[in-house]
Amino acid sequence: MMTPQEKKARRKEVRARSYRKHREAILAYAAEYRAANAEEIKNRVAGKHAMYSARYREKNYTKCLEMTQAWKDANPIRRKKMQADYLQRNLDKHRINQHNRNARKRKAGGRLSADLADRLLVSQRGLCACCGASLAAGYDLDHIMPIRLGGANVDSNIRLLTPRCNRRKGGKHPNDYLGEGTFPVSR
C-alpha cells in the first residue's frame, strides 16, 4: 500500500509525462485561448492583483506609507510631472473638487456632481451664461448666488462663464452684476 506522499509523487509524475507527450498541443491551445479571451484574462488578473494589493496594504500599512514617502523624497521632479499630467487630464474633476473643498471650508454644505461641467456645456450650448461668447477657449465654474452671500454648493447654483466674466462678477449678487452693464457683449 502506498503512502499519501507516494501517491502524490506518482500523480505528479503521470501529469509530467502527459505534459511532455502533448506539450505542443497544450501550448498551442493555451496561446489560442489567451488570444481569444485576452480582455477577460486581463480583468481577472487585475481583479486578483487589486485584491492582493489591498490585503497587503492593510497588513503592512506603516511599511507602505514609509515606502511611498521614500519614493516621493527620491523622485520630486517625476512626482511633480505626474501630478501636472494628471491635472491636465482631469481638469474638470479638479475644478469640482476645489469647489467642494472650498464649500466645506466655508461650511456651505452641498456637493457638486462629478460630471456637472460636461452637462452644463451641453445645456448652455458651449456659450457663456453672461456674454454668450464661446467657452471653447476655457471656462470657469461660477456660483450664481455666491457662497459668501448665502448660496449653496449645489448643481443648480452653478453655471459656466468665461474666465473674464467670472473675474468681473467675483462675489457680487447676480442682480448687481447684471445691473452694472459692464459685462462684455461679444457673440
N, C-alpha and C positions, 0 to 999 in steps of 0.2 A: 504494500500500500504506500502511495506517495504522500509526502508531507505537503502542506499548503504552499511552502516556498518552492518545492519541486514542481508542483502543478503550475504555479505562476511562471517559473522559468521555462517550462515546456510550452505554455501558451505563447510566451514571448518569442520563443524560437520558431514556432509554427507561423506566427504573424510575420516575422522577419523573412522566413523562407518564401512565404507567399508574396511579400512585397518585392523581393529580389526577382522572383519569377515574372511578376506582372508590372514591374516598375514603369516601363514606358507607357503602358495603357493608363496606369494610375496618374502619372504626371500629366499626360495629355488631357485626361478627364478633369483634373484639378485646374489646369490652365483654362480650359473651356468654361468650366463653372465660374471661375473668377471673372472672366471676361463678360459672361452673361449676367452676372449678379454683382458687378462692381459697386454700384451705389448702395445696395443692401449691405454688403460686407463692410463698406466704409462706415455706414451708420452704426452697424453693430459694434465695430471696433471702437468707434468714437464714443459710443454709449458705455462700453466696458471701461474704456480709458477714463472717461469722466467720473464714473462711479469709483474706480480705483483711486483716482486723484483726490476726490472729495474725502474718501476714507483716510487716505494718507495725510491730508491736511488736518483733519480732525485729530488724528493720533499724534501728529508732530507739529502742532500749531506754532509753538515758540520757535522751533527749528526753521519752519517755513518763513516766519517773519524775519528771522535773522538772515536767512539766505536771500530773501527779497531785498532787504536793506543793504546787504553786501553787494548785490548786483547793481542796485541804484547808485551806491557810492563808487563802484568801479566803472560805471558807464554813464556819466552825467550827460555827455553830449548826445549819445544814442538815445537816451531816455527823453531828452527834450525834443529830439527829432520825431520820435514815436508819438509823443504827446501832440506835437504840432500836426502831424499827419492825421492822427485820429480826429483832432478838432476840425480839420478841413473836410474830412469825410462825413462828420456828424455835426455840422454847424447848427442846423435847426434844433437837433436834440440838445445841444449845449445851451442854446438860447433859452429854450423852455426850462431846462434845469436851473439856469440862472434866475429866471423869473420866479420859479417855485421856491428857490432858496431865499431870494430877497423877500418874498411874501412871508415865508416862515420867520425870517429875522424881524420883520415888522409886525408879526402876529396878525396878518391879514386873513389867514385862512384860505381855503380853496387850493386847487391843484389843476394845472393845465394839462391837457391831453398831449401825448407824445406826437400825434400826427396833426396837431392843430394847424401848424404853418401850411402844410400841404392842402388841408381843407379850405383854409382862408384864401390861399392863392386861387383855388378853383372858384370859390364863391365870389371873390372880388374881381374875377376875370383877369388877374395879373395886374391890376391897377391900384394905385394908391387911393385910400379911402378919402383923403383930403383934396389932393390936387388932381387926381386922375392920371398921373404920369405912370409909365410902365415900371413895374417892380423887377424887371429882368436884371438890372444892374445891381440890385440889392434892396433889402427891406429891413425894417425893424418891427418888432412886435410892440404894439402900443396898447396900454390900458386906456380904454375910452374914458372911464372915470378913474383918475389916478388913485393908487393905493393910499397915498398920503392924504387924499381928500375923502377917504372912506370907501373907495372902490374895492371890489373883491377880485381875487386872483382866480377867476373862472373863465372858461372858454367864451362865454357870451359877452365878456367885458374886454375882449381883445380884438384888435384889427391890425392890418398891415399898413404901414406908412413908409414912404421913402425916408431915408435917414435924415434928409434936410427937414421934412415936415415934422418928423418926430423930435428933432432938436428944437425947432421953433415952438412946438407945443409944450414940451417939457412936462411939468406937473400942473399945468393950468386946467381949469374946468373946461370941458369940451365947448360949452356955450361961449365962454370968454374967448377962447382961441378962435373959434369961427367968427365971432363978432368983431375981432380985430381987423379982419380982412387982409392980414399980412401973409397969408399962405400963398404960395406960387400957383398960378393957373397956367400950366403948360401941358396941354394934351397932345 
